[in-house]
Amino acid sequence: MNLTRTAFSPGGLLASAIDGFSAREPQIQMAEAVSAAIDANETLVVEAGTGTGKTFAYLVPALLSDKKVIISTGTKNLQEQLFHRDLPKIKAAMGSGKSTALLKGRSNYLCLYRLTQHTLHVPSNDRNLISDLNKVKHWSVETRHGDIGELTAVSEDSMVFPYVTSNADNCIGGECPDYEDCYLVKARKKAMEADLVVVNHHLFFADLALKDTGFGELIPQAEMVIFDEAHQLPDIACDYFGESLSSRQMLELCRDIIIEYRSKLTDMRQLAKAAEKLELTVADLRLCFAADPKRGNWRDEIQRDDVQQVIAKLNVDLDFLYQVLKLAVSRTDMIDHCFDRCIVIQQKLARLNDVSETGYSYWYETSRRQVTLHLTPLTIADKFASIVNSSECSWVFTSATLAVDDSFDHYTHIMGLQDSKQLILESPFDYQNQAILCVPRYLPEPNAYAMAEALVETSIEVINAAKGRCFLLFTSHRMLRIVGQMLEGRIDYPMLRQGTTSKRLLLDQFAEHGNAVLLGTASFWEGVDVRGDALSCVLIDKLPFAAPDEPLLQARIEDCRLKGGDPFAQVQIPQAVISLKQGVGRLIRDGDDKGVLVICDNRLITRAYGKTFVKSLPPMKRTRDLAVACEFLQSLPCANELQEEEQII
């Protein structure tokens, strides 16, 4: 018996050290496949159904190996969970002496230099900003790691963070007077020395694409790379292998120049004038677009006269700023860095405005305050394949949602992993007895005017049957708002809505109530783990096809069509199937969980492609009768009711 299988055996290291641990055969199969990939320096793509225990399945062989390992997760929350909860547990069980490190992106660490600069020269008269700046200053004396995630006194959406953290544009690196005390430098040094490093996908690809100082030296040292939640990689990789330029980047450049003028270069009034001039033009660029946040095709927008005029003025103002900065070069390290940033911005703007290059999507997005221009490659297969093939690493890509219709073809084609070893492991959960899939009869077409009222009526039925304990998942914020407003006063259970507070707080409140109804969109479709009685029903409003006006999707559809393919079958359906699988995965999270999945989209039944969706879902019992689903919900135990009965007794 090999070491990996021995570790998972009934009398093995994990069972001996972890209370209640019992390995499942799919978990052992995955662990052995990962171990084989490590030994042979191979690439492995594995879908591990919910409940397989994939985290343990890749951690054990990673710790048993003598290789330097990078583990990349989908989000910072999962990154912290893996590092602070799962990894210590497995290390202790196995008696592993491997050194480990957690590494986040630079914007997650306090920048002492920028904190000092903005404390001395307060960037705004906003009272909330000034208050938060003082809180950060107080916290900076106490913190050991400078991890912004530890700063609980300031809200997650505070305006202060860009002023007290750095990014790739404004970090001055080795010239920084606080370089020796830099929290990011310390974190990277620890990562360089560690045997196993936990990062997240955004950090991995940002530093891979930008060859960022520090982490760019870490990746070549890796002998094994594991991507958890690997279904997120295609979109993230596309972003980082492209180009983007935001109005915020330009405004931050102006702000840093003005601070340097006020603090060290008071004899160069032209610096401030040039920066202030550019600030006004950047504001004019945002005014070219509607007030509400939007995404669109930049190739179309740049043809507008008003946009062309602002872009021309941007080029003039950037050139003026460049000429003024040139006169100040070598006077301070920050000004030298600002000079370099100005050149980079000019180059990016030039490339983003030359919309003639094929093979890319040119698009823009706006928020209330800023506009960002993007150039995104339609495929990263060749580029990513060359990275994988030129390395001497073992690569593992795993998620609960990679396959479509029992095939990895869609995923491996996008990522350039056609030559990889592949493995699909079914969930060990007994879906036939634990869950019911209901596609209610008599619902309107998904985009019909009457659909909102139908969703509300259906929701009320399942909410009452489940005694709250529901997730209502939507494919758009618009439908969430409409249904939320229509449900007000019509249900007797606490109602929580995305956008009213942070995601983490909403989930804590949902679990605490035990009978709440939570309305969410995209961010609640994945990475959410609610086990036990608090969640008994997940209702999905419709199949999660990406919006047809999504610029990157439009470009991929057109590219597929030009190559003679079927965009709907090859692009839109696979993407929607993977998204649906993520949403469905919120329902059953444990072997004892039971519940009902309601999908309010008749296309699952009436369209031929519905079979592809259904085949990709867990093997639940199915019904078209909502009454059957409600009867099942009513039969499920409710923790709140049991507590009330105990109090009465």
C-alpha positions as CSV (number, residue, x, y, z in Angstrom):
1,M,0.0,0.0,0.0
2,N,1.5,3.4,-1.0
3,L,2.0,6.2,1.5
4,T,-0.9,8.3,0.2
5,R,-3.5,5.4,0.5
6,T,-2.0,4.5,3.9
7,A,-2.6,8.1,5.2
8,F,-6.3,7.8,4.3
9,S,-6.8,4.2,5.5
10,P,-9.1,3.5,8.6
11,G,-6.1,3.2,10.9
12,G,-4.0,5.8,9.1
13,L,-2.6,9.1,10.1
14,L,-5.7,11.2,9.3
15,A,-8.2,8.9,11.1
16,S,-5.9,8.6,14.1
17,A,-5.5,12.4,14.5
18,I,-8.8,13.9,13.3
19,D,-12.0,13.1,15.2
20,G,-14.7,11.6,13.0
21,F,-12.4,11.4,9.9
22,S,-13.5,8.7,7.5
23,A,-12.0,8.6,4.0
24,R,-14.2,8.1,1.0
25,E,-13.1,6.0,-2.0
26,P,-13.4,9.0,-4.4
27,Q,-11.2,11.0,-2.1
28,I,-8.5,8.3,-2.1
29,Q,-8.7,8.0,-5.9
30,M,-8.1,11.7,-6.3
31,A,-5.2,11.7,-3.8
32,E,-3.5,8.8,-5.6
33,A,-4.0,10.6,-9.0
34,V,-2.4,13.8,-7.5
35,S,0.4,11.7,-6.1
36,A,1.0,10.0,-9.5
37,A,1.0,13.5,-11.2
38,I,3.6,14.7,-8.8
39,D,5.9,11.6,-9.3
40,A,5.6,11.8,-13.1
41,N,5.7,15.7,-13.5
42,E,2.3,15.5,-15.3
43,T,-0.7,17.7,-15.6
44,L,-3.9,16.5,-14.0
45,V,-7.5,17.9,-14.5
46,V,-9.9,16.4,-11.9
47,E,-13.5,17.2,-11.2
48,A,-14.3,16.2,-7.6
49,G,-18.0,16.3,-6.8
50,T,-19.2,18.1,-3.7
51,G,-18.3,16.2,-0.6
52,T,-15.4,14.3,-2.1
53,G,-13.0,16.1,0.2
54,K,-10.7,17.4,-2.5
55,T,-8.8,19.7,-0.2
56,F,-7.4,16.8,1.9
57,A,-7.0,14.8,-1.4
58,Y,-4.4,17.3,-2.7
59,L,-2.9,18.5,0.6
60,V,-1.8,15.0,1.7
61,P,0.3,14.1,-1.4
62,A,1.6,17.7,-1.6
63,L,2.9,17.4,2.0
64,L,4.2,13.9,1.4
65,S,6.3,15.1,-1.6
66,D,9.7,16.8,-1.3
67,K,8.7,19.4,-3.8
68,K,8.2,23.2,-3.5
69,V,4.4,23.6,-3.8
70,I,2.2,26.6,-4.7
71,I,-1.5,26.2,-4.0
72,S,-3.8,28.8,-5.6
73,T,-7.4,29.2,-4.5
74,G,-10.3,31.0,-6.1
75,T,-10.8,33.8,-3.5
76,K,-9.0,35.4,-0.5
77,N,-11.6,33.9,1.8
78,L,-10.9,30.3,0.6
79,Q,-7.2,31.1,0.7
80,E,-7.4,32.0,4.4
81,Q,-9.6,29.1,5.2
82,L,-7.2,26.7,3.6
83,F,-4.1,28.2,5.3
84,H,-5.6,28.8,8.8
85,R,-7.9,25.8,9.1
86,D,-7.3,22.9,6.7
87,L,-3.5,23.0,6.3
88,P,-2.6,23.1,10.0
89,K,-5.0,20.2,10.7
90,I,-3.4,18.0,8.0
91,K,0.2,19.0,8.9
92,A,-0.5,18.1,12.5
93,A,-2.1,14.8,11.6
94,M,0.8,13.8,9.4
95,G,3.5,15.2,11.6
96,S,4.8,17.2,8.6
97,G,7.7,19.6,9.1
98,K,7.1,21.5,5.8
99,S,7.3,25.2,6.2
100,T,4.2,27.1,4.9
101,A,3.4,30.7,4.0
102,L,0.3,32.7,3.1
103,L,0.9,35.3,0.4
104,K,-1.7,37.9,-0.8
105,G,-1.5,40.6,-3.4
106,R,0.2,43.9,-2.5
107,S,-3.0,45.8,-2.0
108,N,-3.8,43.5,1.0
109,Y,-0.9,44.9,3.0
110,L,-0.5,48.2,4.7
111,C,2.0,50.5,2.9
112,L,3.8,52.5,5.6
113,Y,5.2,55.0,3.1
114,R,1.8,55.9,1.7
115,L,0.2,56.0,5.1
116,T,2.8,58.5,6.2
117,Q,2.4,60.6,3.1
118,H,-1.4,60.8,3.4
119,T,-1.3,61.4,7.1
120,L,0.9,64.4,6.6
121,H,-1.1,65.6,3.5
122,V,-4.7,64.5,4.1
123,P,-6.1,63.8,0.6
124,S,-9.7,65.1,1.3
125,N,-11.9,67.0,3.7
126,D,-14.3,64.0,3.9
127,R,-14.8,63.4,7.6
128,N,-15.3,59.6,7.2
129,L,-12.0,59.4,5.2
130,I,-10.1,61.4,7.8
131,S,-11.6,59.3,10.6
132,D,-10.7,56.0,8.9
133,L,-7.2,57.3,8.2
134,N,-6.7,57.9,11.9
135,K,-8.0,54.4,12.7
136,V,-5.5,52.9,10.3
137,K,-2.7,55.0,11.8
138,H,-3.6,53.7,15.3
139,W,-3.8,50.1,14.0
140,S,-0.4,50.4,12.2
141,V,1.4,50.6,15.6
142,E,-0.2,47.4,16.8
143,T,-0.2,45.1,13.7
144,R,2.6,42.5,13.2
145,H,1.8,41.4,9.7
146,G,0.2,44.5,8.2
147,D,-2.6,42.4,6.7
148,I,-5.5,44.7,5.9
149,G,-7.9,41.8,6.5
150,E,-7.1,42.1,10.2
151,L,-8.3,45.7,10.3
152,T,-11.8,45.3,11.7
153,A,-12.3,48.9,12.9
154,V,-12.7,50.1,9.2
155,S,-15.5,48.9,6.9
156,E,-14.6,46.7,3.9
157,D,-15.8,49.4,1.4
158,S,-14.0,52.3,3.1
159,M,-12.5,54.9,0.8
160,V,-9.3,54.9,2.8
161,F,-7.7,51.7,1.4
162,P,-6.3,53.1,-1.8
163,Y,-4.5,55.7,0.3
164,V,-2.8,53.3,2.7
165,T,-1.9,50.4,0.4
166,S,0.2,50.3,-2.8
167,N,-0.3,48.7,-6.2
168,A,2.0,47.8,-9.1
169,D,1.8,51.4,-10.4
170,N,2.6,53.4,-7.3
171,C,5.0,51.1,-5.4
172,I,8.5,52.6,-5.5
173,G,10.2,49.3,-4.5
174,G,13.7,49.3,-3.3
175,E,13.9,53.1,-3.3
176,C,11.1,53.3,-0.6
177,P,12.4,54.7,2.7
178,D,10.3,52.1,4.5
179,Y,11.5,49.2,2.3
180,E,13.2,47.3,5.2
181,D,10.0,47.4,7.3
182,C,7.6,46.7,4.3
183,Y,5.0,44.1,5.2
184,L,4.8,42.9,1.6
185,V,8.5,42.4,1.3
186,K,8.5,40.4,4.6
187,A,5.6,38.3,3.3
188,R,7.3,37.6,0.0
189,K,10.6,36.7,1.7
190,K,8.8,34.2,3.9
191,A,7.1,32.8,0.8
192,M,10.4,32.4,-1.0
193,E,11.8,30.4,1.9
194,A,8.6,28.2,2.5
195,D,8.1,24.7,1.2
196,L,4.4,25.3,0.5
197,V,2.8,28.7,-0.4
198,V,-0.9,29.5,-0.5
199,V,-1.9,32.2,-3.0
200,N,-5.0,33.1,-4.9
201,H,-5.7,33.0,-8.7
202,H,-5.6,36.8,-9.1
203,L,-2.2,37.1,-7.4
204,F,-0.8,34.1,-9.4
205,F,-1.8,35.5,-12.8
206,A,-1.1,39.1,-12.0
207,D,2.5,38.4,-11.0
208,L,2.9,35.8,-13.8
209,A,1.8,38.2,-16.4
210,L,3.6,41.3,-15.0
211,K,6.7,39.5,-13.9
212,D,6.3,41.5,-10.7
213,T,9.4,41.9,-8.5
214,G,9.6,39.3,-5.8
215,F,6.8,36.9,-6.7
216,G,8.2,36.6,-10.2
217,E,11.1,34.8,-8.6
218,L,8.8,32.5,-6.6
219,I,7.0,30.8,-9.5
220,P,10.1,29.5,-11.3
221,Q,11.1,27.8,-8.0
222,A,7.8,25.9,-7.8
223,E,7.9,22.2,-8.6
224,M,4.2,21.7,-8.2
225,V,1.2,24.0,-8.8
226,I,-2.3,23.2,-7.6
227,F,-5.3,25.2,-8.6
228,D,-8.4,24.8,-6.5
229,E,-11.7,26.2,-7.8
230,A,-10.0,25.9,-11.2
231,H,-13.2,26.7,-13.1
232,Q,-12.5,30.4,-12.4
233,L,-9.1,30.3,-14.2
234,P,-10.1,31.0,-17.9
235,D,-11.7,34.4,-17.1
236,I,-9.0,35.5,-14.6
237,A,-6.2,34.5,-16.9
238,C,-7.8,36.3,-19.9
239,D,-7.9,39.5,-17.8
240,Y,-4.2,39.3,-16.8
241,F,-2.9,38.4,-20.2
242,G,-4.6,41.5,-21.6
243,E,-4.3,45.2,-20.9
244,S,-6.4,47.6,-18.8
245,L,-6.3,51.2,-17.9
246,S,-8.6,52.9,-15.4
247,S,-9.3,56.6,-14.7
248,R,-8.4,55.7,-11.1
249,Q,-4.8,54.9,-12.2
250,M,-4.5,58.3,-13.8
251,L,-6.0,60.1,-10.8
252,E,-3.7,58.3,-8.4
253,L,-0.7,59.4,-10.5
254,C,-2.0,63.0,-10.3
255,R,-2.5,62.8,-6.6
256,D,1.0,61.4,-5.9
257,I,2.5,64.1,-8.1
258,I,0.6,66.8,-6.2
259,I,1.7,65.4,-2.8
260,E,5.3,65.3,-4.0
261,Y,5.1,68.9,-5.1
262,R,3.6,70.1,-1.8
263,S,6.1,68.1,0.4
264,K,9.4,68.2,-1.5
265,L,9.3,70.1,-4.8
266,T,7.5,73.4,-3.9
267,D,9.6,75.3,-6.5
268,M,7.9,73.4,-9.4
269,R,4.4,74.7,-9.5
270,Q,4.1,73.4,-13.0
271,L,4.0,69.8,-11.6
272,A,0.7,70.6,-9.8
273,K,-0.7,72.5,-12.7
274,A,0.0,69.6,-15.1
275,A,-1.5,67.1,-12.7
276,E,-4.6,69.2,-12.0
277,K,-5.1,69.7,-15.8
278,L,-5.0,65.9,-16.3
279,E,-7.4,65.4,-13.4
280,L,-10.1,67.5,-15.1
281,T,-9.8,65.7,-18.4
282,V,-10.0,62.3,-16.7
283,A,-13.3,63.5,-15.0
284,D,-14.5,64.6,-18.5
285,L,-13.9,61.0,-19.8
286,R,-16.2,59.6,-17.1
287,L,-18.8,62.2,-18.0
288,C,-18.9,60.7,-21.6
289,F,-20.8,57.7,-20.2
290,A,-24.2,57.3,-18.4
291,A,-24.3,57.7,-14.6
292,D,-25.3,54.1,-14.0
293,P,-22.6,51.4,-14.2
294,K,-22.3,49.8,-17.6
295,R,-20.2,47.6,-19.8
296,G,-19.9,47.9,-23.5
297,N,-17.9,47.6,-26.7
298,W,-15.0,50.1,-26.8
299,R,-14.6,49.7,-30.6
300,D,-18.1,51.2,-30.9
301,E,-17.7,53.9,-28.2
302,I,-14.4,55.3,-29.5
303,Q,-16.2,56.2,-32.8
304,R,-18.2,58.9,-31.0
305,D,-17.1,62.5,-31.5
306,D,-17.3,63.4,-27.8
307,V,-15.2,60.4,-26.8
308,Q,-12.6,61.1,-29.5
309,Q,-12.3,64.7,-28.3
310,V,-11.7,63.7,-24.7
311,I,-9.2,61.0,-25.8
312,A,-7.3,63.5,-27.9
313,K,-7.2,65.9,-24.9
314,L,-6.0,63.1,-22.6
315,N,-3.1,62.4,-25.0
316,V,-2.2,66.2,-25.0
317,D,-2.4,66.4,-21.2
318,L,-0.4,63.3,-20.6
319,D,2.3,64.5,-23.0
320,F,2.4,67.9,-21.1
321,L,2.7,66.0,-17.8
322,Y,5.4,63.9,-19.3
323,Q,7.4,66.9,-20.3
324,V,7.1,68.6,-16.9
325,L,8.0,65.4,-15.1
326,K,11.0,65.1,-17.4
327,L,12.3,68.3,-16.0
328,A,12.0,67.0,-12.4
329,V,13.7,63.6,-13.0
330,S,16.3,62.6,-10.5
331,R,15.1,65.1,-7.9
332,T,13.2,62.5,-5.8
333,D,12.6,58.7,-6.1
334,M,8.8,59.2,-6.1
335,I,9.0,61.7,-9.1
336,D,11.2,59.2,-11.0
337,H,8.6,56.6,-10.4
338,C,5.8,58.9,-11.4
339,F,7.7,59.6,-14.6
340,D,7.9,55.9,-15.4
341,R,4.1,55.5,-14.6
342,C,3.3,58.4,-16.9
343,I,5.1,56.6,-19.8
344,V,3.3,53.3,-19.1
345,I,-0.1,55.0,-19.1
346,Q,0.7,56.7,-22.4
347,Q,1.7,53.4,-23.9
348,K,-1.4,51.6,-22.6
349,L,-3.8,54.4,-23.8
350,A,-2.2,54.2,-27.2
351,R,-2.7,50.4,-27.4
352,L,-6.2,50.6,-26.1
353,N,-7.2,53.2,-28.7
354,D,-5.8,51.2,-31.6
355,V,-8.8,49.0,-31.9
356,S,-7.6,47.3,-35.2
357,E,-5.8,44.4,-33.6
358,T,-7.7,41.1,-34.2
359,G,-7.9,38.3,-31.6
360,Y,-8.9,40.6,-28.8
361,S,-12.0,42.1,-27.3
362,Y,-11.9,45.8,-26.7
363,W,-14.4,46.8,-24.0
364,Y,-15.1,49.3,-21.2
365,E,-16.8,49.3,-17.9
366,T,-17.9,52.1,-15.7
367,S,-18.7,52.4,-12.0
368,R,-20.2,55.4,-10.4
369,R,-16.8,57.2,-10.2
370,Q,-14.5,55.7,-12.8
371,V,-14.2,54.2,-16.2
372,T,-11.8,51.3,-17.2
373,L,-10.7,50.4,-20.7
374,H,-9.9,46.7,-21.4
375,L,-8.1,44.8,-24.1
376,T,-8.7,41.0,-23.5
377,P,-7.4,38.1,-25.6
378,L,-10.2,35.9,-26.9
379,T,-8.1,32.8,-26.0
380,I,-5.3,32.1,-23.7
381,A,-4.8,28.5,-24.7
382,D,-1.5,28.9,-26.5
383,K,0.0,31.3,-24.0
384,F,-1.0,29.2,-21.0
385,A,0.0,25.9,-22.6
386,S,3.5,27.3,-23.3
387,I,3.8,28.2,-19.6
388,V,2.7,24.7,-18.5
389,N,4.8,22.8,-21.1
390,S,8.0,24.9,-20.6
391,S,8.0,24.3,-16.9
392,E,9.2,21.2,-15.1
393,C,6.3,21.4,-12.7
394,S,3.4,19.0,-11.8
395,W,0.2,20.9,-12.4
396,V,-3.2,20.0,-10.9
397,F,-6.5,21.7,-11.8
398,T,-9.4,20.8,-9.6
399,S,-13.0,21.9,-8.9
400,A,-16.4,20.5,-8.4
401,T,-17.5,22.1,-11.7
402,L,-15.2,21.6,-14.7
403,A,-17.0,19.0,-16.8
404,V,-19.9,19.6,-19.2
405,D,-21.9,16.5,-20.2
406,D,-19.2,14.3,-18.6
407,S,-16.5,15.8,-20.7
408,F,-13.5,18.2,-20.1
409,D,-13.3,19.2,-23.7
410,H,-14.6,22.7,-23.1
411,Y,-12.2,23.4,-20.3
412,T,-9.1,21.8,-21.7
413,H,-9.6,23.6,-25.0
414,I,-9.9,27.0,-23.3
415,M,-6.8,26.4,-21.1
416,G,-4.7,24.5,-23.7
417,L,-4.6,21.4,-21.6
418,Q,-5.6,18.8,-24.2
419,D,-2.7,16.4,-23.2
420,S,-3.5,16.3,-19.5
421,K,-4.5,13.3,-17.5
422,Q,-8.2,13.6,-16.6
423,L,-10.4,12.2,-13.9
424,I,-14.1,12.7,-13.0
425,L,-15.2,11.7,-9.4
426,E,-18.8,11.6,-8.5
427,S,-20.0,13.1,-5.2
428,P,-20.4,10.5,-2.4
429,F,-23.7,12.1,-1.4
430,D,-26.9,10.1,-1.7
431,Y,-28.7,12.7,-3.8
432,Q,-31.6,10.3,-4.6
433,N,-32.6,10.4,-0.9
434,Q,-31.2,13.7,0.1
435,A,-32.6,16.1,-2.5
436,I,-35.3,16.8,-5.1
437,L,-35.0,18.8,-8.3
438,C,-38.2,20.6,-9.2
439,V,-38.9,22.5,-12.4
440,P,-42.4,23.8,-11.8
441,R,-45.1,23.6,-14.5
442,Y,-47.0,26.5,-15.9
443,L,-44.3,29.1,-15.5
444,P,-44.0,31.9,-18.1
445,E,-41.0,32.1,-20.4
446,P,-37.9,33.4,-18.5
447,N,-38.0,36.9,-20.0
448,A,-41.8,37.3,-20.0
449,Y,-43.2,40.3,-18.1
450,A,-45.3,38.0,-15.9
451,M,-42.2,36.1,-14.7
452,A,-41.4,38.3,-11.7
453,E,-44.9,37.7,-10.2
454,A,-44.6,34.0,-10.9
455,L,-41.2,33.9,-9.2
456,V,-42.7,35.6,-6.2
457,E,-45.6,33.2,-5.9
458,T,-43.3,30.2,-6.3
459,S,-40.9,31.6,-3.8
460,I,-43.6,32.2,-1.2
461,E,-44.8,28.6,-1.5
462,V,-41.3,27.1,-1.0
463,I,-40.4,29.6,1.7
464,N,-43.5,28.7,3.8
465,A,-42.9,25.0,3.2
466,A,-39.3,25.3,4.2
467,K,-40.1,27.6,7.1
468,G,-37.7,30.1,5.7
469,R,-34.2,28.5,5.2
470,C,-34.0,29.4,1.5
471,F,-31.5,30.9,-0.9
472,L,-33.1,32.7,-3.8
473,L,-30.4,33.0,-6.4
474,F,-30.8,35.4,-9.4
475,T,-29.0,35.9,-12.6
476,S,-29.4,39.7,-12.5
477,H,-29.5,42.4,-9.8
478,R,-32.6,43.8,-11.5
479,M,-34.7,40.7,-10.9
480,L,-33.3,40.4,-7.3
481,R,-34.5,44.0,-6.6
482,I,-38.0,43.4,-8.1
483,V,-38.6,40.1,-6.3
484,G,-37.2,41.5,-3.1
485,Q,-39.6,44.5,-3.2
486,M,-42.6,42.3,-4.1
487,L,-41.8,39.8,-1.2
488,E,-41.7,42.6,1.4
489,G,-44.5,42.0,3.9
490,R,-45.6,38.8,2.3
491,I,-43.4,36.4,4.2
492,D,-43.0,35.9,7.9
493,Y,-39.3,35.1,7.9
494,P,-36.2,37.4,8.1
495,M,-35.2,38.5,4.6
496,L,-31.6,39.3,3.8
497,R,-30.6,40.9,0.5
498,Q,-27.2,41.2,-1.2
499,G,-25.9,44.7,-1.3
500,T,-27.3,45.7,2.1
501,T,-24.1,44.7,3.9
502,S,-21.0,42.6,3.3
503,K,-21.3,39.0,2.0
504,R,-19.6,37.6,5.1
505,L,-22.0,39.4,7.5
506,L,-25.1,38.3,5.4
507,L,-24.0,34.7,5.7
508,D,-23.4,35.0,9.4
509,Q,-26.8,36.5,9.9
510,F,-28.4,33.8,7.7
511,A,-26.8,31.0,9.9
512,E,-27.7,32.9,13.1
513,H,-31.4,33.3,12.3
514,G,-31.8,29.7,11.3
515,N,-35.0,30.5,9.3
516,A,-33.9,33.3,7.1
517,V,-34.4,33.9,3.3
518,L,-31.3,35.2,1.5
519,L,-31.6,36.9,-2.0
520,G,-28.3,36.9,-3.9
521,T,-26.7,37.1,-7.3
522,A,-23.4,36.0,-8.9
523,S,-21.2,36.1,-5.8
524,F,-23.6,33.8,-3.8
525,W,-23.6,31.2,-6.6
526,E,-20.2,29.8,-5.4
527,G,-17.8,29.8,-2.5
528,V,-20.7,29.7,0.0
529,D,-20.9,26.8,2.5
530,V,-24.0,26.6,4.6
531,R,-24.4,23.2,6.2
532,G,-27.2,21.7,8.3
533,D,-30.8,22.8,8.9
534,A,-30.3,26.5,8.2
535,L,-30.5,25.9,4.4
536,S,-33.1,23.6,3.0
537,C,-34.1,25.1,-0.4
538,V,-32.2,26.8,-3.2
539,L,-34.4,28.5,-5.8
540,I,-32.8,29.7,-9.1
541,D,-34.7,32.1,-11.3
542,K,-33.4,30.9,-14.7
543,L,-30.5,29.3,-16.5
544,P,-27.4,31.5,-16.0
545,F,-26.6,32.3,-19.6
546,A,-24.3,35.3,-19.7
547,A,-25.9,38.6,-20.8
548,P,-25.8,38.7,-24.7
549,D,-24.5,42.3,-24.6
550,E,-21.4,41.2,-22.5
551,P,-18.6,42.6,-24.7
552,L,-16.1,39.7,-24.1
553,L,-18.8,37.1,-24.8
554,Q,-19.9,38.9,-28.0
555,A,-16.3,38.8,-29.2
556,R,-15.9,35.1,-28.4
557,I,-19.1,34.4,-30.2
558,E,-18.0,36.2,-33.2
559,D,-14.6,34.5,-33.2
560,C,-16.2,31.1,-32.9
561,R,-18.6,31.9,-35.8
562,L,-15.7,33.1,-38.0
563,K,-14.0,29.8,-37.3
564,G,-17.0,27.9,-38.5
565,G,-18.2,26.8,-35.1
566,D,-21.5,26.9,-33.3
567,P,-21.2,29.7,-30.7
568,F,-24.3,28.7,-28.7
569,A,-23.2,25.1,-28.3
570,Q,-19.4,25.7,-28.0
571,V,-19.4,28.9,-25.9
572,Q,-22.7,29.9,-24.3
573,I,-24.0,26.5,-23.2
574,P,-20.8,25.2,-21.5
575,Q,-20.3,28.5,-19.7
576,A,-23.9,28.4,-18.4
577,V,-23.7,24.7,-17.4
578,I,-20.7,25.4,-15.2
579,S,-22.4,28.4,-13.6
580,L,-25.5,26.4,-12.9
581,K,-23.5,23.6,-11.3
582,Q,-22.0,26.1,-9.0
583,G,-25.4,27.5,-7.9
584,V,-26.8,24.0,-7.4
585,G,-23.8,23.1,-5.3
586,R,-25.0,25.4,-2.5
587,L,-27.8,23.0,-1.5
588,I,-26.2,19.8,-0.3
589,R,-22.9,20.4,1.5
590,D,-22.9,17.5,3.9
591,G,-23.9,13.8,4.1
592,D,-26.8,14.7,6.4
593,D,-28.1,17.7,4.5
594,K,-31.5,17.4,2.8
595,G,-33.3,19.9,0.6
596,V,-35.0,21.0,-2.6
597,L,-33.6,22.6,-5.7
598,V,-36.2,24.7,-7.6
599,I,-35.2,25.9,-11.1
600,C,-37.8,28.2,-12.5
601,D,-36.9,27.8,-16.2
602,N,-39.0,25.7,-18.4
603,R,-36.2,25.5,-21.0
604,L,-34.7,22.7,-19.0
605,I,-37.7,20.6,-20.3
606,T,-38.8,22.4,-23.5
607,R,-35.4,22.9,-25.2
608,A,-33.1,20.2,-26.6
609,Y,-30.1,21.7,-24.8
610,G,-31.9,21.3,-21.5
611,K,-30.7,17.6,-21.5
612,T,-27.1,18.9,-21.4
613,F,-27.9,20.9,-18.2
614,V,-29.8,18.1,-16.5
615,K,-27.1,15.5,-17.3
616,S,-24.5,17.7,-15.7
617,L,-26.5,18.0,-12.4
618,P,-26.3,15.6,-9.4
619,P,-28.7,12.6,-9.8
620,M,-31.6,14.0,-7.6
621,K,-35.1,12.8,-7.8
622,R,-37.1,15.0,-10.2
623,T,-40.6,16.4,-10.3
624,R,-42.6,19.0,-12.1
625,D,-45.1,19.3,-9.3
626,L,-44.2,22.0,-6.8
627,A,-46.6,20.5,-4.3
628,V,-44.4,17.4,-4.2
629,A,-41.3,19.5,-3.5
630,C,-43.1,21.5,-0.8
631,E,-44.3,18.3,0.9
632,F,-40.7,17.1,1.0
633,L,-39.6,20.4,2.5
634,Q,-42.3,20.3,5.2
635,S,-41.1,16.8,6.2
636,L,-37.6,18.1,7.0
637,P,-36.6,18.8,10.6
638,C,-36.2,22.5,11.6
639,A,-33.7,23.4,14.4
640,N,-35.8,26.4,15.5
641,E,-38.9,24.3,15.9
642,L,-37.0,21.6,17.9
643,Q,-35.7,24.3,20.2
644,E,-39.2,25.7,20.7
645,E,-40.5,22.2,21.6
646,E,-37.7,21.6,24.1
647,Q,-38.5,25.0,25.8
648,I,-42.2,24.0,26.0
649,I,-41.4,20.6,27.4
